[in-house]
Amino acid sequence: MKKLAFGAILILALSVSFVSCRETAEKAQDAASQAEEALEETGNDLKEVGEDAMDKAKEAGESMKEAGEKALDSAKEAGEEALDKAKEIGEDVKDATNEAVEKVSQ
């Protein structure tokens, strides 16, 4: 009788252990699935952040290029204006010199 009671208790204990282990394994598997989903979402978020950063860098590069082109155009215009002024001054000096020579020759 003792062996029968002891055997029944042993079988009951083993069955509870197996059920408990199966539940633990299922919980672990669920936790792993949730962690995988979270990592996937994080990866997607990081990818989007990287793409946004690349877009912003590209926009900044284009803005810098435009600013450089404008500065180059402004410098070219300023150089052309300075050359025109220098030509005008040269003509004025030439005219003044010719007038001075005429006055001296009279």
Secondary structure, 3 states (H helix, E strand, C coil): CHHHHHHHHHHHHHHHHHHHHHHHHHHHHHHHHHHHHHHHHHHHHHHHHHHHHHHHHHHHHHHHHHHHHHHHHHHHHHHHHHHHHHHHHHHHHHHHHHHHHHHHHC
